[in-house]
Amino acid sequence: MTDFKDRQRGEEAKFVMDEETAFKIAVRRNRLLGEWAAGLMGLTEEETEAYKKAVVQADFEEAGDEDVIRKLLGDLTAADADVSEADIRARLDEKAIEAKRQFMSQS
């Protein structure tokens, strides 16, 4: 019985660690995506930092990436940047890979 409890605790700890890692990678991805979008909008360094934080905050509105995509598409359209939803989704995937690489290299 103790082996089962130990295994269960181990699985729970692994799940928590995996979820925490996924969260950190998503935050990093969103910051990278915000930096990319800020560059397209011609924001200053201070504005870029604030915008990256706003993109991270936007991801807390609902599950999934749609809230982030919606924010970026709205902001980029308002700034007259010639970017489509497909462009944003492609960049989202690229930044996810970059964020994971960065996270793994720091671990």
Secondary structure, DSSP 8 states (H G I E B T S, - for coil): -HHHHHHHHHHHHHHHHHHHHHHHHHHHHHHHHHHHHHHHHT--HHHHHHHHHHHHHHTTSSSSSHHHHHHHHHHHHHTT----HHHHHHHHHHHHHHHHHHHHHH-
